[in-house]
Each structure stands twice: as C-alpha cells, then as structure tokens.
C-alpha cells in the first residue's frame, strides 16, 4: 500500500468515527456532511433512501420516534484507489433503541463507497445487511421479511 493510499484509508476511518459521533449526538448536519448530494443508502430493512435530503428526513424521524437511537459502524477494511478517487469500506454495524415493548439491538455487516471530492472523502452509497436482531416485536416482524 502506498503512503498516499494509507493516508486516504486513515482519513476515511477518521470520517467514519466522526460520523458515528454525529449520530451519537443526533447532529443531523454532522451526519449529512459525510454524504454526496445523491447518496444512496439501502437500509437493513431494504428501504432505499436516495439523496441527502431523504436521508436527513429518515434520521430526523428516527431520532424523533426513538430518542435513544444509536448506530455505530466499525470498519474492518478500507481500501482506497487514489487514481480513481474511490474507496471501499466494509465492516460491522450495530443499532439500538427502545421500542414500546423494550430495548432492541440489531447488528450486521455494511459496505460503503466513498468518493474523493476536492480534498474531502464523501459517502456515495451504503448497504446494510442485518445478521441479528434481539428484542421484542420489532425483531419478530423482521423474521421472514426484511420489509418490516
């Protein structure tokens, strides 16, 4: 790995850490600062969110409905291709919040594509694949259908 690619990997990991912190603080502007305007997110329930504004609304609604929401993405691999100004990140994610019937925790794997725009790495797309859901009726609805 070249020094430039290593530096880009470090920058993407730092951006992911900043994104996790923004989510913990429920800082919508901080979360959105990582996205391209046409960001595409495929959620763990197969909801497709296209564009920064749609993703903003999703986070606002989630935080309003479930104020203790916390999502954490932990990269296990980042690979940046300097000549193409594109990077691939994958890792593990967890999500937790409280439903009326009690707390729940989701977890799984994710993949993100980052694009270098000027001097900033921005998220172009993310895919979240659930592997486990622990807790009440929400998790029961997910069994057998990812379109809960």
N, C-alpha and C positions, 0 to 999 in steps of 0.2 A: 504494500500500500504506500502510495506516495505521501509526502508530507502534506501536500495540498488536500488529498483525499482524507487523510487523518484529521486535519483541521476542520474540514467540512463535516465529518462524522461527529466531531466534538460539538460543533455549532448546532447540529440537528438534535443531538442529545440534550444540549442546554435549552434549545427551544421547546423540546418536549417537556422538560422539567418546568419551564416557565408556564407552559400550557396547563400542566397538572396543578400548579399553584393557582393559576387564574380560576380554574374550575373549583378548587377548594375555597377560594374567596368569593365565588359566584360573580366574578368580574367578566361580564359579557364582552366588553370591549377588549379586554386582555385575551380572552379566548379567541375572539374573531380576528385579532391582529395576526394570528398564525395562518389564516386561510387566504387562498386566492379568491377573487370575487365569484368564480364559477366552481368553487369547491363542491365535490360530490361525496356524500357520506352514505354508506349503506350500513344501517344500524343492525344491532344484534337481533332485532325482530323483523328484519328485511324491509324496514321503512327506508325509502330513498329520499334523501334531502339534497336538493340541487340548489346551489348558490349560497352565498354568505348570509343573505337576509333570511332565507328559510331555516338555516342552521341557528341563527340568532333567535328566531321565534321558538324553535324547538327547545333551546336551552332556557329561555325565559319561562316557557310553560312548565318545563320540568322543575325548575327551581321554585316556581310559584306553587305547584301541586305537591312537591316533595322537597321541603326546605332543607332537609338534611342530606340531600343527594351528594354523593362523592364518587367521582370516577378517577381512576388512576391508570395510566398506560405506562408500562415498563418495557423499554426497548431491550430486546435480546440480540438484535442485529441491525446495523445501519451500514449501508453501502452506497457511497456517493460516486457518481461518474462525472468527474469535472468537465470533461469535454462536451458532454450532453447537458450539463447543468441540471441533472435529475438525480434524485436519491431514493432508495428503497429502505423503508424501516419496517421491521416486524417485531412483535413482542407479545406480552401478556397484558390483559386488561382486567380490572375489577370495577364493579359498580355496586354501590349500596345505598339504600334509603329505607324509610319506614313506610309501609302501607298500613291501611286501617287495621289489618289483622296481624301486624307485627313487622319486624325488620326482615329484610331480604338481602341476599348477596348474589350477584351474577359474576361470572368470570369467563374468560375465553382467550382467544388469540385475535390479534389485529394485524393489519398491514396498512401502511401509508406510503403514498408517493409524494415526495417533496420536489419543488422546482425552485431553482435559484433565480430570483428576480432582482436585478441590481445586485445589492450586497446581502439581501435577505432570503433565507430559505422559507418558503411558504408551502402549506399543505394544499395539494391539488385534489387528493382523494384519500378516503379511508374506508376500510371494510372491517367490520367487527363480526366475529364468529363466536357464538356462545358455546361453552362446553359444560357449564354447570350453573344451576340456579337453586339456591337454598332459601326457603321461606314460603310461606302462605299461598294464597290463592293465585297471586301473580305468577308464581313458578308453575303451579298446576295448570294454568291456562297455556303456558308455553309448551308443555309436554304434548307432543303430537302435532303442534302447529307453531311455526315461527312467526306467524302473523297475528300475534296477540294484541 
